[in-house]
Amino acid sequence: MSKETIQIPLLPLRGLLVFPSMVLHLDVGRDKSVAALEKAMMDDQRIFLAAQKKVSLDDPEPKDIYNIGTLATVKQMLKLPNGTIRVLVEGLHRGEIQQFLDSDDEFMVEIKAMDDIHGEKHEEEALMRSLLGQFKQYTKLSRKITQETYETVEDIEEPSRLADIISSHLTLKVKDKQEVLELVNVTERIKHLIKIISNEKKVLDLEKKIGQRVKTSMEKTQKEYYLREQLKAIQKELGERDGKSSEVEQLREKIEESDMPEHIMEVALKELGRYEKVPQSSAESSVIRNYLDWLIVLPWTKKTQDTIKINRAEKILNEDHYGLEKVKERILEYLAVQKLTNTIKGPILCLVGPPGVGKTSLAKSIARSIDRNFVRISLGGVRDEAEIRGHRRTYIGAMPGRIVQGMKKAGTINPVFLLDEIDKMSNDFRGDPSSAMLEVLDPEQNSTFSDHFIEENYDLSNVLFIATANNVNSIPGPLLDRMELISIAGYTEVEKLHIAKQHLFPKQLKENGLSKGTMQIREGALLKLIRTYTREAGVRSLERQLAKLCRKAAKIIISKDKEKVVVTEKSIEDLLGKPVYSYGLMELEDQVGAATGLAYTSAGGDILSIEVSHYPGKGKLTLTGQLGDVMQESAQAAFSYVRSRTNEFNIESNFYEKYDIHIHVPAGATPKDGPSAGITIATALVSSLTGRAIKKEVGMTGEITLRGRVLPIGGLKEKSLSAHRAGLTTLIIPEENEKDIENIPESVRNELTFIPVNHLDQVLKHALVEEKNESNKS
């Protein structure tokens, strides 16, 4: 055979290798490979086959292909429907790539043929016999090679061809087959093959022993059981300990080292005994294991040492929160009592207020002030009792309830446990979670709290529970009875200004990579931001707007290469756009038939404009603006009262037969309800029918009776804050609510004039503009 080099197309092979004298079908789909085939068919139908080093490569480089391969002849080519080409190739002889030739469409290589190197004739013959003997034994053990395969190779007399054909039938990795292909010395090649087959025989023999050992204790349908028994047999063959017994011992050690009480440990050890006997393939095995893991990981006696120092707690509360003086005072009183009594039993605190006023962060501050772990669970949307008490272990995927999960997260038996959004719980056919919470929050019962999954009593008496809610009316009565309410109203403008300066703005500067040296905001701009870009009781939206300002400033500093950005009252509109809200929502002038009421919502207080108009008709009363049942009843009561007092109000006595009345509350897409709009509706009605205007600076709230009496309302503090934000100066309130004025922040109280009333006549006297001329009848 000539030793000259030849230029020939290359076909890289993935996951297989072709030996000389081997005939094989190949599927070719890659563009370069197809081009190489077409090039070969145009020439002399010869192509060079070399394996890739990595199967995963779709577009291999020369460095990714083995240098030694097989020169082959393409016998057949067939295009398949999916676009690939199936070819039949026959290996001719070994060859070595000398160099890769430049070609864009296919791989072209220059190769040199590699001749076999033969050894001593008698030695080769002896090695051939040994190889055939080893291969015969291998075929008996292997299920993949049949007796017919052995018979086809038995008659081969050429040592090199015999070694190559046997190599092609072995289930070896491409890397191992490549080692055989690269052995040009026939004697060494046969020796290497004998060694490989000997190792393969040992592995097959061991597999057979494992299979026989497993077969006696296996049912045909239990595939998982079969695999686990195989693992046991392997471990036994390797001299390792049985897997499950080792696991049981580890669990026993964990149980004995845990802090669980003696009676709980007895339960755990009993369950461990059951776990040891139950087959690992059984579904019950995983249930018991999960239960034991929970018993081990739960804190049973571990607690943190309380450090209740009132001065330190006060300092931390003041650091974290501005304002909220009465709330802080109540928390400090609570901690002082705990310090004196050395017990946590007492009322469960419930922080009530609109979103963004700092309820959750107050609970975190309490935990920090007494050095306790803090854990929070959200109860919003919980409607399944099992969420609180857990699922019974008979159910698939059973888990403990949120309370026990929270205790695991806390890691101690005395954390500060925040029950967030306790007013958002609901109930359905799966039970009432608020009923399950009764035991959790009762100091007399929660020392023996029962979770359906754990099944043993768990002590919650050392936990300091704090709940948060937006709306007290949504909390069931029995649950509310177990908690002491601490109301957190919205912040005043002055408080928001301080919070923004001391907390929010420095925080956003840090988060956005800025500093006081690179960005400043003037107080006037901050006040404009509070008044015209946010409308909320809390400060969440304010923080978002400050973050937006910081991002804008960061962009200016980077894009325009400025050293410092100063936000002023004028420049804030360039950064944030036109104001979203108009500051001071009170009417610009006195209006006829339009009164300003005050509302209490879950987001704090708000003002409510109520409009009344009348026009010729037949006495029809129309109510619009998405009013709830209670508010519609208030409108009916106000209408009836005005009808009964037509003479006193100087209104035509038969107005209800001549005119249609339309009462409308703007923001029609928002549902509204409550009795406190009674006097506002009555005042607007009288104003419309008499033509007397209502003072623009007056806001009012109060429930009305058919006799004109004004009854007390709730949420005066929140309503006053909203009136102050809107620019009102005078508030008409029920006389019985006079005692609540002292709860209103002093800065707001000093700027508002409160007029307590007990009858609608007093309301009209203060709300309506004095008549200058003779009264104008409708």
N, C-alpha and C positions, 0 to 999 in steps of 0.2 A: 504494500500500500504506500502511496506517495506521501512524503512528509511535507509537501508544499502546502502553503496556505491557500484557502479559497474564500471568496466573498459570498455571503449567503444571508437570506432574511432570517431574523430571529423571532421565535414565538415564545414569550415568557409564559410559564405555567404556574397556576395558583393551586396549591394544595395537592399536587400530584407530581409524579416524576416518571419519565419513560426510559426503560433500559434498552440496550441493543437487543435485537431479535424479538422484541415485544411488539405486538399488534394491539392497538387501542383506539377507541372512539373518543374524540374530544369535542366539546362545545365551545365555539369561539364567538365572542360578542364584542370585545373592545375594538375600537376603530383601528388602532395601530396593529393589532393582531390580525384583523381581517385584511388590512392592507398587506401585511407580511405574507399571508396565505395566497392572496391574489398575485403577488410578485413571484412567489414560488411556482405557482401554476403556469405563469407566463414563461418561466425559465425552464428548469429541468425537473420540476416537482419535488425538489429537495428543500428541506427547511431544517433549521437548527432549533432544538427544543432544550430550554434551560429553565430550571425552577426559580421562582421568586423566594427571597429570604423571608419576607413577611406576606402572609396571605391577604391581609387587609388592604394592601396598597392597590388602588385602581390604575394609577399612572406611574409605574416604577421607573426609577432612574437606573443607569448602568450599575451604580454601586449596590443596588437592591437585588441584583440578579447574580446567581452563582456562575462562576467562570467556566466550570466543566459541565457539559451536557451531552446530548445525544443527537447525532446527525440522523435525520429520518426522511422517509419518502412519503408523500401524500398519495394515498391509494384512491380515496373517494372524497367528494365534497357534496354536501346536501344543505340547501338553504331551508331553514325551518320557518313556520308562519310568524313566530315572535321576533324574527329579524336576526337570530343567531345562526351560525353556520356549524353543522356537524361534519367533522372530518374523520377519516380513518387513516391513521399513520402507522408506519412500521419502522422501528428503530434499526439503524444500520450499524453504527459504531460510535465509540466515544470521540469527543472532540473538545478542544480547549479554545476559549475566546482569546484572541491575541489583542484585538482592539475593536472598539465600536466606531462605525463609520457614520459620517454626517448624513442624516436623512430626516426630513420633517414628517413624512407620511408613515414610515414604519422603522423598526429597528433593523439596521444592516450591520453585520459583524464580519470580522475576518477571523476564521478559525483554522486550527491545525489539528489534523487527525491524531489520535492517541492509540498506538498499537499496544496490544496486551503483551505483558512480559511473563513468559512461562518459566517455571522452575524445573526441578528434576522430575522426570516422567513418572517414576515409580511413587515418589512422594505425592504428586498430584493425584495419581490414581487412588492411593490410600485415603487421601483427604476427601476425594469425591465419594468413596464408599461411606466414610464417616458422616459426611454431609447428608447423603441420602438416608442413612439410618436415623439420624437426628430428625430429619424432616418427616420421616414416616411416623415416628413417635409423636411429633408435633401435630400431625394431621389427626391422629387418634384423640388427642386432648382438645383440639380446637374445633369449635362448632362452625367456624366460617370456612374451613378448607375441607373439601370432600376427598374420599379415597381416589376418585377419578383424577383429581388434580395430581396426586402423587404418581399415578400410573402414567400420566402424560410426560412427567419429568424423568421417570425411571430409565427410559431408553436413551436419554441424551448422553452422548459420549464426549462431547466437547466440554472441558472443565469450565472455560470462561462463560459459555452459553448457559451451562447448568447453574452456575452461581447467579447469573443475572436473572434467569427465569424464576428461581426459588425466591430471590430477593423481591421480585415483583409481586409474589403471592403473599408475602408476610405483611401483617397489619402493623407496619412501623410508621413513625413520623417521617415527614419529608426530609428533615434534618438527618435522621439516621440512614435513610435510603441514599441520601447524597454522599454520605461517608463511604458507602459500598461502591457507588458509582465512581468515586474519585480514586479508588484503589485499582491501579493499572496492573499491579503484580497479582497474577491469578492465584498464586499460593496464599498470599496474604489475604486476598479477598475471601477465599474459601474458609480460612482460619477464622477470619472476623465473623463470617456468617455462622459458623459452628458455635461460636461464643454467644452470638445474639440469640440463636434458636435455643441454646441451653438455658439462657436466662428466661426466655419466654415460656419454656416448658415448666420451669419452677413456679412461675406466676400462675400458669394455667392449672398446675397440679394443686397449688394452694387454694385457688378459687374453687376447685372441685371438692376439696376437703371441707371448705366453709359451706358450700352448697349442700353437701351430704349432712353436715352437722345441723344445719338450719332446717332441712327438709322434714325431719322427724317431729318438730314442734311447730309446724306452720300449717295453717289452713289456706287453701288455694285462693280464696277470695280476699284474704287479708294482705294486701300489698304493703301497707305501711308496717304491719307487724313483721312481715318478711324482711323489710329493709332494716328494722331495728334489731332483729335477731342476727342478721348478717353483721351488723356493727358489733354486737356482743361477741360473736365468733371471732371477728378480727381482733377485738381487744384481748380476747383470751389467747389468741395465737401470738399476739405481741407481748403477752405477759402483763397487760394492764388490768386494773381493777374494774369491776362491773360498773357501768356509767351511773345507773340509778342509785345504787347503794352509796356511791360516793356523794351524789347529790343530796341524799337523805341525811347523811352525816353532816354535810355543810349546813343544811337547814336546821338540824338539831343544835349545832353550835351557835347559830345566829339566834335561835329562840332562847337558849340558856343565857346568852350574853345580853339580850335585850332588856329593857327596863319594864317589861310588862308585869302586872301583879301576878300573884301565885295562882289564883283561880283562872286567869286568862292563859297562863302558861300551861296549866293542865289541859285546857281545851285545845291549845295549839299542839301539844305533844300527842294528844288523842287523834287529832286530825292528821298529824304526821304519820302515825301508825297506819291509818287508813290509806294514806297516800302511798306508803311503801308496799301495801298489798295489792293496790289497784294497778292493772296493766297500764303501761305508759301510753298505749294506743287508745285507751278508753277516754271518752269525753270528760268523764268525772275527774280524771287525773289532773287536767288543766284547771278545772274549777277549784279543786282543793289547793293546788299550787298557788293560784291567784289569791285565794283566801289567806293562806299562810303568809304570803308576801305582804299583804295588807296588815296583818296582825303584827308582823315584825317591824314594819316601817313606821307604824303609828306611834306618836309620843304618848306614853302612859303616865310617866312620873316626871319626865324632864321639864324643868321650868327655868325661866330667867329670873334674876334677882331684881325686884322693883327698887328703883331709886326715886321715890316721890319727894322732890324738893320743890316747894311752891314757887320760890324765887326763880329757880332754874326753868321750871315749866312756863312761868309767866314770860321770861326772857325769850324762850323758844317760840311761844305763841306770837309774841310781838314781832319777832324776826320774820316769821313766815306770813303773818297776816296784818294788814293795816285796818284799823277800825274794828268793828264787831266787838265793842267793849263789853256789852252785856253777855254776849255769847262766851267770851273768854272768861268773864267773871264767874259764870255758871260752871264752866269746866274746871276752873281752879277750886271752886267750892267742892265740886264732886271729888277731885283728887285729894283735897284736904280731909274729907270724910273718910276716904279709903285709907289714908295715912293713919288717922286716929283709931279707926276700927280694925285695921289690919286685915280687912276682908274685902272682897270684891262684890259681895252681895249688895244689891241696891237697885235703883231704877236703871233701866236700859235707856241710854241717851238716843234720841232720834233727832237728827239735824234736818230741819225742814226749810226749804227755800228754793228759789228758781235756779235754773242751770247757771253755772259759771261763777257762783258766789263763794266757792271755796269749801264746800262741805267735805269732799273727799280729802283735800289737803289738810283740813283741820284734824281729821281722824289720824292722818299720818303724823302730824305734829304732836298729838297726844301720845302716840306710840313712842316717838323719839324722846319726848320729855320724860317718860318713865322707864326708858330703856327696855321696851318690850318688842318682840317681833311683831311685824304687821302683816296681815293677810286680808285680801279683799275678794269678795265674790259678788257678782252682779246677779240680781234677781229679776231683772227686766225680762219680761216675756215668759217667765217660768210658770207653767200651768199644770205640771205633773207632780203629784205628791212624792213620787219616787226620786225627783230631783233633790228633795230635802232629806228624805228618810232612806234613800237607796233602794235598790232592787233586791228581791229575794234571790238566793243563790240557785234556786231551781230554774231560773230563766237564763237563756243563752246570752252571753255578754253582760252578765250582771256586774254592777259596780256599786260602791258606796255612794251615799248622797253627797251633795256639795259641802255640807258642814264637815263631814269626816274628811273629805278631800282637802278642804281648807286647813284642817288641823294637821294633816300630813305635810302640807306645804309650809305651814308655820314652824313645825319641828319642835314645838313646846306646847305644854298644856295651858299656858297662860298668855296667849298673844292678845293683841288688840285686833279684834275681828270685825271688819267693816261689812255690813249687809247693805250693799248699794242698791238704790232704787227699789226699796221695799214696797213702795206704792204701785209698782208696775206688775206685781204678781197678779195672775188671774186663775180661774179654775175652769175645768171642763169635765168630760166623762172620766178622765184619768185621776180625778181627785182634786182636793183643795189644798194647795201647798201652804196657804196662810194658816190653815189649821195645824199642819205639821210644825210650823214656826212657833206655835204657842208653847210647845214644850221646850224648844230651844231657848226662848227668851224669858222663861219663867224661872227665877232664881231658886224657887222651891222644888222644881222638878228637873232642871237640866243637869243635876249631878248624876242622874241615872238615865241619860239620853239613850234612846234605843234606835239604832240604825238597822234596817232590815237585812243588810248584807253582813255586817259584823255580828249581829245577833246577841252580842254581849253588851252590857251597860257601859256607856262611855261618859266620863266626867267632864262636863262643860262649865262647872261652877266657877272655875278659875279664870275663865275667858272674859275679857272686857268687850262686850258687844256694843257696837255703835251702828245705828242705822241711818240711812239718808233717804229723803223723799222730796218730791217736788210739790205734791198735793196731798194734804192730810185727808181730804174727803175720799180718796181712793183706798185708804187703809181700812180693813175691816175693824169694827168696834172692839172685839175681844183682843185683837193684836195691838191695837192702839192703846188699850187699857194697860198693857204691860210695859209701855214706854213713856218716858218723859220727853215732851216736845221742847226743842230749843229752836225758836224761829230765827232764821237768817234772812232778813229782807235784802232788797237790792242796795247797791252803793249809791251814795250821792255823788254829784259831780266833783266835789272837793275830794272825797275819798278816792274816786277813780283817778283823779289827777295825781294824788300821792302814790297810789298803787302803781300807776304807769311809770312814774319817776323812779320809785325805789325798787320795784321788782320786775315789771314787765319789760321796760325798755332796756335795762342792763342785760337781762336774760337774752333778749333778741339780738342785741349787739354781739354778744358772745357767740350765739348760735350761727350768726351770719358772717363771722370772721371780721367784725368791726370793733371799734373801740371809741371811747369818748373823744379821742384825738382826731378820729376820722369822720365822726358823725355826731351832730347835735340836733336837738329839736327844741324850739322855743316854746315857752309855756302857752302863749297865745295859740300856736299851731296845735299843741296837745289838746287844749280846750276845744278848739274847732273840730278836731278829730273825734273827741268824745261826743260833742253835740250833734254834728252833722253827718258823721260816717258810721255811727253805731247807735242802736236803740235796743238796750237790753238792761236787765237788772244786774247781771254779773259783769265780768270783764273778759269773757272768752273771745267775743267778737273784737273787742279792743286790742287784745293781744294779736289776733290775726292781722288787723290793720297795721299794727306796729311792725309785724314781721314783713308785711308787704312793703312798707316804707323802707325798711332795712335792705330788702332785696333790690329795690329801685336804686337806693344809694350805692350799694355795692356795684351795680351795673355802671352807674355814672362814674364811680372812682376808677373802674377798670377800663371802660371804653373811652372816656374823655381825659384820662390821666390826671384826675383831680386829687388833691391831697386831703380835702375835707369837704363834707356836704353839710350844710346848715338848713334845716327845714323851718320855714317861717309860715306865718298865717297866709301869706300870699302864694308862696311856692308849693304849698301842700296840694293845691288843686292840680298843679302840673304833674305831680307824682301819682295822685290817687284818682284823678278825674273830678268831675262835678260832684258836689255833695249828694249823698244818697237820701238823707232825711233833712227836713226843714226844722230848724230849732225854734221852739215855741209854737206849739200846735193850736194855741187858743185862737179864737176868731180875731181878725184884725179890727172889726168894729162890732158894735152891738147888733144882734140879729133877732128878727122876729121868727118864732117857731123853731129855733135851734138852740138846744141846751147842751152843756158839757157835763157828762157824767164820768164817774170813776169806776174802773173795773179791776178785779183781782184775778190774775191768770197764773198758770203754772210757771210762766217766765217772769213773774213779778207783777207790778202794777201797770196799768195803761189807762189812757183817757178814752172816752167813748162819746162821740158826737151823736145826739139824738135829734132827728128832724121831724117836724109835724107840719102838714099842710092840709087845708080844707078847700073844697070846691063844691059847686052846686051838685046835688045828687039826692039820694033817698036814705041817707043815714047809714051807709055801709062803712064798716071799720076795717081797714086793710093794714096788715102788719107785714113788713118785709125786712130782710137783712139777716136771715138764718137765725131767728130767735128760738131759744129753747122753750119748753112748756112753762117753766116758772116765769120766764121773762114775758111771755105772752099773757100769763095770768096777771102780772103786774100792770101791763098795759090795759087790760080789761078793767082792773080795779081802779086805775087812774081815770079812765074814761067814765066809769060809773060815778066816781066821786065828783068829777067836774059837772056831770049832768045834774047831780043833786044840789049843786051850789051855783046854779046859773045866775041867780039874783045877786049874790054876794060878789061874783066876778064880773057883773055887768055884761052878761052874754045872753043872747036871745034864748028864751026858755025852750023853744022848739028847734034849736039848731041841729039836733040829731035827726030831724025829719027832713031838713032842707039841704044839709051838706053831707058829703062823703068825707071821712077823715082818713088820712094816710099817715101812718107812723113808720118811719124808716130809720134803721141804724146802718150807716155806711160800713164798708168792708164786708159786703154781703157774702163773700166766699168763706168767711171765718165764723164758725158756730159760736153763739153767745147765749149765756144763760145765767140766771141768778135773780134774786128779788131786789138787789140794791139799786136797780135802775128805776124803781117805782116813782120817787119824787121827781127825778129828772124827766120822765115821760109826762107826768102831770104838769110840770112847769112849762115844758115845751108846748103841751096841748093848750093850756090857758093863754100862753103868749100868742099862739097862732090865732085863737078865737077872738082875743081882745085887741090884737094888733100891737101890743106892748112888747118892746124889745127886751131881750135878756142880756144882762151885763156880760161883756166878753171875758172879764177876768175872774168870773165866778165858776167854780166847779162844785158838784154836789153828789152826795151818795146817801141812800137811805131807803128802807122799805116802806111802802104806804099801805094803810088799811082803808076800808070803805068809809070810815069816819074821818079820814084825813090825818090820822096819827102817824108819826114817823117812828119806825122801829129800828133797833140797832142792826149793824152789819159787821162783817169780819174784814180783816185785811186792811185796816185803816192806815197802818204804817206804809205798806206797799203802795196803796192808793195815793198817799200824801207825797211819796217820792216821785210817782209818775206825774202828779199835778205840778210839783216843783220843776221837774224836767221840762214840762210843757209850757211853763211860764205863767201859770195861774197864780193869783195872789190871795184869793179868798176861797175858803172851802166851807160849804154848808154840810154839817154832819149831824147824825142823831145825837140827842142830848145824852143818851146812855153810853155813847162812845167817848164822852169827854175824858173819861179816865184813861183812855188809850193814847191820849196826846203825848203823855210823858215818854212813851216808848219811841217816839219819832226823833231821829237825830236832831241835835240842837241847831245845827247849821241850817236845816230845812225848817224847823219849827219857828225860828226867828224871822223867816222870810214869808211865812204864810199867816193869814188871819183866819182863825177857826171860829165859825158861828154855830154853836150847838142849838138845835131846834127840836121841838116835840110835836109840831103840827105843821101841815102844809101851808097854812096862812102865813106863818113866820118865814117859810121858805120863799114864798112869793114876794113877801115884803123886802127881803134882802136880794132876791135874784132879779126881779123885774125893774126896769128903768122907771123912775117916777114919771107919772103922767104930767105933761105940761099943759095940755088943753083938756077939754071935755073928753071923756073916754069914747073911744071909737068902737062902736058895736060892729060885729061881723055881719 
